[in-house]
Amino acid sequence: MKMGRYLGEIFLGHDDEMKGYVTETVSPVLTKMVFYGNALARYVAFKALKQISSHPKNGKILVNLGIASNLIDEVLERTVYNEPVNSKAEAAAILTNMLESGSVQLNDLQTNHKMSLDYIICNMIKRVRNSTPDDLNINFVRILLCLMKFPKTRDIIVSVVEEGDACTNIIELFNNPNEQLQVVSIMFSIALSPFFGHILADRLCKTRGQPQALLNEHPETTEPPEKQAVSVNLALFNTAHSFLRKLHQVQRSGARMSKYEGSYLEGLVGILVRFTSTLYEHQFLALARTYSFTTLFTELLMNTFSDEIQLD
């Protein structure tokens, strides 16, 4: 118990070999404590495993222990009361770390024969809503983002979100006070937008305070926060003048542009390019003429070193 507490608090350093040795040595014991120990043992072991799983190269070791399916069971099935730890949130955080490390494959998630991928994904999506605790919401969305990388699970996610209330629930999280939750929800919406962007746009326009909140003003002397760097891809036609003004603001940063400003600029250009795909609509054609898109895109093509912008 004392060693478990210690492992949950310390930084393991930058030596990958040492971190791997620690993980291989202690993880089997910690895993038993999590799934078979008393409340205090579970608290200690969850904290230690979360810390260990935060090192990407440890993901494979944890996968080989076969704990992925147990973590899913903890998140979706197990109900425990009067514990000093939120076991669902801790299990979701560990699973998120493992998935984001790139170590988990689909067959690792299917070793628990009680639950199919459809059941797992459907239940996670249904729980993404404002009434769910923020830490659990954040990790559910991060898990779903990871699963979007696999064609099989991506198809399931798209189908579930498109058919139910999940689309509205996700967009409502844009207004959540927790900025980290706002950012991951916007990133998830961006990942979904190629499959049913028109539905997302419709829900966005019906959500209180949106889409205006996606382009909140920030001082010109500071770089845009991460939220704006990802949310700009979801803005709509009636804020085009704001896009162009902000584009010129970011361009003025020149060589001093930060990584978020670069992402922000790419998002702005991406939105303007999307407008050109609907020039058969009179209002979009008028928009392109009013703001001289041809001149703007020519200047961007000649004066930017971003491959993403030049490709657009």
Backbone torsions as a table, in degrees:
resi	resn	phi	psi	omega
1	MET	NA	-42.3	-180.0
2	LYS	-65.9	-41.6	179.0
3	MET	-67.5	-36.5	177.7
4	GLY	-62.4	-44.1	176.8
5	ARG	-60.1	-42.9	-178.7
6	TYR	-61.6	-44.3	-179.1
7	LEU	-67.2	-27.0	178.8
8	GLY	-76.6	-12.0	-175.4
9	GLU	-113.4	-25.9	-172.5
10	ILE	-86.8	158.0	171.4
11	PHE	-94.7	125.4	-172.7
12	LEU	-79.3	2.9	176.7
13	GLY	84.5	-167.8	-174.4
14	HIS	-108.2	4.9	-178.8
15	ASP	-86.2	104.4	-176.9
16	ASP	-62.9	-35.9	-179.7
17	GLU	-64.6	-41.6	178.9
18	MET	-67.0	-42.7	179.7
19	LYS	-62.8	-39.1	177.8
20	GLY	-65.3	-39.7	178.6
21	TYR	-63.0	-45.2	179.5
22	VAL	-60.8	-46.2	-177.7
23	THR	-62.4	-46.8	-179.8
24	GLU	-63.6	-32.8	-176.4
25	THR	-76.6	-44.8	-170.6
26	VAL	-98.5	-23.2	-172.9
27	SER	-60.4	-40.6	178.0
28	PRO	-58.3	-40.0	179.5
29	VAL	-69.5	-43.9	179.4
30	LEU	-61.9	-38.0	179.8
31	THR	-63.5	-42.0	177.5
32	LYS	-64.5	-39.0	178.5
33	MET	-62.7	-40.0	-178.5
34	VAL	-64.3	-47.4	-170.6
35	PHE	-95.2	-13.8	-177.8
36	TYR	-131.6	-1.2	-176.9
37	GLY	-87.6	175.5	176.3
38	ASN	-78.0	-178.4	-173.7
39	ALA	-59.3	-42.8	-178.4
40	LEU	-69.3	-39.9	178.1
41	ALA	-63.3	-40.4	178.8
42	ARG	-63.7	-41.5	178.8
43	TYR	-58.3	-49.2	-178.5
44	VAL	-64.3	-45.9	-175.1
45	ALA	-68.3	-38.8	177.8
46	PHE	-60.8	-45.9	179.8
47	LYS	-60.8	-42.7	-178.8
48	ALA	-67.3	-44.1	-179.8
49	LEU	-65.9	-34.9	177.8
50	LYS	-64.9	-41.6	178.3
51	GLN	-64.9	-44.3	-179.9
52	ILE	-63.9	-42.7	-177.0
53	SER	-69.4	-15.6	-179.9
54	SER	-71.4	-12.8	174.9
55	HIS	-91.7	112.1	-169.8
56	PRO	-51.9	-39.5	-175.4
57	LYS	-72.3	-10.4	176.4
58	ASN	-81.8	-12.8	-177.4
59	GLY	-56.5	-43.3	-177.6
60	LYS	-63.7	-38.0	179.3
61	ILE	-64.0	-43.9	179.6
62	LEU	-67.1	-36.4	177.3
63	VAL	-61.6	-42.9	-178.3
64	ASN	-65.3	-20.9	175.2
65	LEU	-76.3	-12.5	178.3
66	GLY	75.8	28.7	-175.6
67	ILE	-90.0	-7.9	-176.1
68	ALA	-57.5	-47.4	-177.8
69	SER	-68.3	-32.7	176.8
70	ASN	-66.6	-37.0	178.0
71	LEU	-65.7	-40.6	177.6
72	ILE	-62.2	-41.9	178.2
73	ASP	-61.9	-40.7	178.4
74	GLU	-61.4	-42.8	-176.4
75	VAL	-70.9	-42.3	-170.0
76	LEU	-101.1	-26.8	-169.8
77	GLU	-114.5	-43.3	-171.4
78	ARG	-72.1	136.9	176.4
79	THR	-122.0	115.9	-178.1
80	VAL	-129.1	135.8	179.9
81	TYR	-116.7	159.3	173.8
82	ASN	57.9	41.4	173.4
83	GLU	-108.5	150.7	179.7
84	PRO	-76.9	3.1	-178.5
85	VAL	-133.1	143.6	173.3
86	ASN	-83.0	90.5	-170.8
87	SER	-63.0	-33.7	179.8
88	LYS	-65.6	-44.4	179.6
89	ALA	-65.7	-41.0	-179.7
90	GLU	-66.6	-43.9	179.4
91	ALA	-63.8	-40.7	178.6
92	ALA	-64.5	-37.5	179.4
93	ALA	-66.0	-41.6	179.0
94	ILE	-64.8	-45.7	179.5
95	LEU	-62.5	-39.3	177.5
96	THR	-61.2	-46.6	179.0
97	ASN	-59.5	-41.2	-179.8
98	MET	-66.0	-44.0	179.9
99	LEU	-65.3	-42.7	-178.5
100	GLU	-70.3	-18.1	176.3
101	SER	-74.2	-14.8	-178.6
102	GLY	82.9	8.1	-175.8
103	SER	-87.9	-22.0	-174.2
104	VAL	-91.8	129.6	174.6
105	GLN	-109.1	169.6	-175.2
106	LEU	-60.9	-37.5	-178.4
107	ASN	-66.5	-22.8	175.4
108	ASP	-68.4	-29.3	-179.6
109	LEU	-85.0	-13.1	-175.6
110	GLN	-102.6	8.8	-179.3
111	THR	-74.5	-17.5	175.6
112	ASN	-89.2	104.0	-171.5
113	HIS	-72.7	-8.6	179.5
114	LYS	-73.3	-23.3	-173.4
115	MET	-129.7	128.9	174.6
116	SER	-84.1	165.0	176.8
117	LEU	-60.0	-39.5	178.4
118	ASP	-58.7	-43.1	-179.0
119	TYR	-66.3	-45.1	-178.9
120	ILE	-59.9	-51.3	-175.8
121	ILE	-66.7	-44.1	-179.1
122	CYS	-60.0	-42.1	-179.1
123	ASN	-69.5	-37.6	177.6
124	MET	-65.7	-44.5	-179.1
125	ILE	-63.5	-40.9	-179.6
126	LYS	-63.9	-25.8	-177.4
127	ARG	-89.6	-5.9	176.8
128	VAL	-81.5	99.9	-177.8
129	ARG	-163.7	165.1	-176.9
130	ASN	-61.7	-25.9	-178.5
131	SER	-77.7	-11.1	177.4
132	THR	-84.5	140.7	178.2
133	PRO	-54.0	145.0	-173.6
134	ASP	-57.7	-45.2	-176.1
135	ASP	-63.9	-35.1	177.6
136	LEU	-72.8	-42.9	176.6
137	ASN	-55.7	-48.1	-177.7
138	ILE	-58.0	-46.3	-177.4
139	ASN	-73.2	-33.8	174.5
140	PHE	-59.7	-46.3	-178.5
141	VAL	-67.1	-39.7	177.9
142	ARG	-63.3	-38.4	176.9
143	ILE	-63.8	-45.6	-180.0
144	LEU	-63.2	-37.0	176.2
145	LEU	-61.6	-41.9	177.4
146	CYS	-63.5	-40.9	-178.4
147	LEU	-70.8	-18.8	175.8
148	MET	-65.8	-15.3	-178.6
149	LYS	-78.4	-18.3	179.4
150	PHE	-99.6	123.8	-177.4
151	PRO	-52.6	-41.0	-176.4
152	LYS	-64.6	-49.8	-179.1
153	THR	-73.7	-30.1	176.7
154	ARG	-61.0	-43.2	-179.9
155	ASP	-62.6	-38.6	179.1
156	ILE	-66.1	-45.0	-179.4
157	ILE	-59.9	-48.1	-178.5
158	VAL	-60.4	-43.2	-178.8
159	SER	-63.8	-45.1	-177.7
160	VAL	-66.8	-44.3	-178.5
161	VAL	-65.6	-39.8	-176.0
162	GLU	-69.1	-32.6	-171.4
163	GLU	-89.1	-24.4	-174.1
164	GLY	-112.4	-153.8	-179.0
165	ASP	-90.9	2.4	-173.3
166	ALA	-60.9	-35.9	-179.2
167	CYS	-59.0	-46.3	178.8
168	THR	-65.2	-41.7	-179.3
169	ASN	-62.6	-39.8	-179.7
170	ILE	-66.1	-45.0	-178.5
171	ILE	-67.4	-33.0	177.3
172	GLU	-63.6	-23.9	177.6
173	LEU	-69.7	-16.2	175.8
174	PHE	-59.5	-27.6	-178.4
175	ASN	-93.8	1.8	-179.4
176	ASN	-65.8	140.6	-179.5
177	PRO	-62.3	-23.0	-178.7
178	ASN	-78.3	111.3	-174.9
179	GLU	-66.4	-34.0	178.2
180	GLN	-62.9	-39.1	177.7
181	LEU	-67.5	-38.9	175.8
182	GLN	-58.1	-47.1	-175.1
183	VAL	-63.7	-48.9	-177.3
184	VAL	-67.2	-32.4	178.6
185	SER	-67.8	-40.1	177.6
186	ILE	-66.3	-41.9	178.0
187	MET	-61.7	-39.3	178.5
188	PHE	-65.8	-40.3	178.1
189	SER	-64.1	-38.3	177.3
190	ILE	-63.6	-40.9	178.7
191	ALA	-64.0	-32.4	-179.2
192	LEU	-82.7	-24.1	-169.8
193	SER	-57.6	-33.4	178.4
194	PRO	-64.3	-17.6	-174.4
195	PHE	-96.4	-32.2	176.1
196	PHE	-156.4	57.6	-178.9
197	GLY	-58.2	-35.2	-178.6
198	HIS	-64.9	-34.4	177.7
199	ILE	-69.7	-43.4	177.2
200	LEU	-59.5	-44.1	-179.4
201	ALA	-62.2	-41.1	-180.0
202	ASP	-64.1	-45.0	179.5
203	ARG	-66.7	-36.1	-178.9
204	LEU	-62.7	-42.5	-178.8
205	CYS	-69.1	-20.6	-179.3
206	LYS	-96.8	2.1	-179.1
207	THR	-96.5	132.1	-177.1
208	ARG	-53.8	128.2	175.7
209	GLY	81.6	0.2	-178.8
210	GLN	-112.5	154.3	0.7
211	PRO	-86.3	4.8	-174.5
212	GLN	-57.5	-36.1	-176.1
213	ALA	-64.9	-21.6	-179.9
214	LEU	-70.2	-16.0	-179.3
215	LEU	-122.6	40.7	177.5
216	ASN	-55.5	143.8	179.8
217	GLU	-66.6	146.3	170.5
218	HIS	-136.2	150.2	-177.8
219	PRO	-56.9	138.8	-177.6
220	GLU	-65.4	-19.5	-177.5
221	THR	-84.5	-4.6	-179.3
222	THR	-119.0	157.4	178.3
223	GLU	-78.8	151.6	-177.9
224	PRO	-67.5	144.6	177.3
225	PRO	-69.7	166.9	-178.0
226	GLU	-58.6	-36.4	-178.7
227	LYS	-55.5	-46.5	-178.9
228	GLN	-70.4	-31.1	-179.8
229	ALA	-63.1	-30.0	178.9
230	VAL	-99.0	-30.7	-173.7
231	SER	-76.3	-19.2	-176.4
232	VAL	-59.5	-25.1	-179.5
233	ASN	-70.3	-8.4	-177.6
234	LEU	-107.1	1.2	-177.2
235	ALA	-72.3	165.2	-170.2
236	LEU	-121.7	178.0	-173.5
237	PHE	-52.3	-45.0	-171.6
238	ASN	-72.1	2.4	175.7
239	THR	-117.3	22.6	-176.5
240	ALA	-59.5	-38.6	-179.7
241	HIS	-62.6	-33.5	177.6
242	SER	-68.2	-38.9	178.7
243	PHE	-59.3	-47.5	-175.6
244	LEU	-66.4	-39.5	179.2
245	ARG	-65.2	-43.4	-179.8
246	LYS	-69.6	-33.1	176.9
247	LEU	-60.7	-43.7	179.1
248	HIS	-67.1	-34.3	177.4
249	GLN	-62.6	-46.2	-178.5
250	VAL	-67.5	-39.5	179.6
251	GLN	-58.9	-33.1	-178.8
252	ARG	-66.2	-17.4	178.0
253	SER	-68.0	-28.5	176.5
254	GLY	57.1	-130.9	-175.9
255	ALA	-67.7	-16.1	-178.5
256	ARG	-84.7	7.9	-174.3
257	MET	-65.1	130.7	178.5
258	SER	-81.8	174.0	-178.9
259	LYS	-64.6	-36.0	179.5
260	TYR	-72.0	-35.5	177.7
261	GLU	-65.9	-37.0	176.1
262	GLY	-62.3	-44.5	177.4
263	SER	-64.6	-39.7	179.1
264	TYR	-60.9	-46.4	-180.0
265	LEU	-63.3	-42.9	178.6
266	GLU	-60.6	-39.8	178.4
267	GLY	-64.9	-42.9	178.4
268	LEU	-60.2	-47.0	179.9
269	VAL	-64.0	-39.5	179.3
270	GLY	-59.3	-40.0	178.4
271	ILE	-64.4	-46.2	-178.8
272	LEU	-62.8	-36.9	178.0
273	VAL	-65.0	-39.2	179.3
274	ARG	-58.2	-35.3	179.6
275	PHE	-60.4	-31.4	-176.9
276	THR	-70.7	-16.2	179.1
277	SER	-79.5	-6.3	-178.9
278	THR	-124.2	34.2	-177.0
279	LEU	-70.2	-10.1	175.0
280	TYR	-69.3	-17.1	174.7
281	GLU	-85.0	130.4	-173.5
282	HIS	-56.0	-42.5	-175.3
283	GLN	-67.2	-31.9	179.3
284	PHE	-76.2	-34.6	176.2
285	LEU	-65.5	-42.0	177.6
286	ALA	-63.3	-37.5	178.0
287	LEU	-61.1	-47.3	-178.9
288	ALA	-62.5	-38.2	179.4
289	ARG	-71.5	-42.7	-177.1
290	THR	-60.7	-41.5	-176.1
291	TYR	-101.1	13.1	174.8
292	SER	49.5	59.6	-178.1
293	PHE	-59.2	-36.3	-178.4
294	THR	-59.3	-47.2	178.7
295	THR	-65.0	-43.0	-178.4
296	LEU	-60.9	-48.3	-178.7
297	PHE	-67.2	-34.8	177.4
298	THR	-62.8	-44.5	178.8
299	GLU	-64.0	-40.8	179.2
300	LEU	-65.1	-40.5	179.7
301	LEU	-62.3	-36.2	-176.5
302	MET	-84.6	-25.3	-169.0
303	ASN	-115.9	10.6	179.2
304	THR	-119.8	149.5	176.8
305	PHE	-105.4	8.2	179.3
306	SER	-81.2	120.7	177.4
307	ASP	-62.0	-36.6	-178.6
308	GLU	-63.2	-43.8	-179.7
309	ILE	-68.8	-42.2	180.0
310	GLN	-65.1	-37.1	176.5
311	LEU	-63.0	-43.4	177.3
312	ASP	-58.8	NA	NA
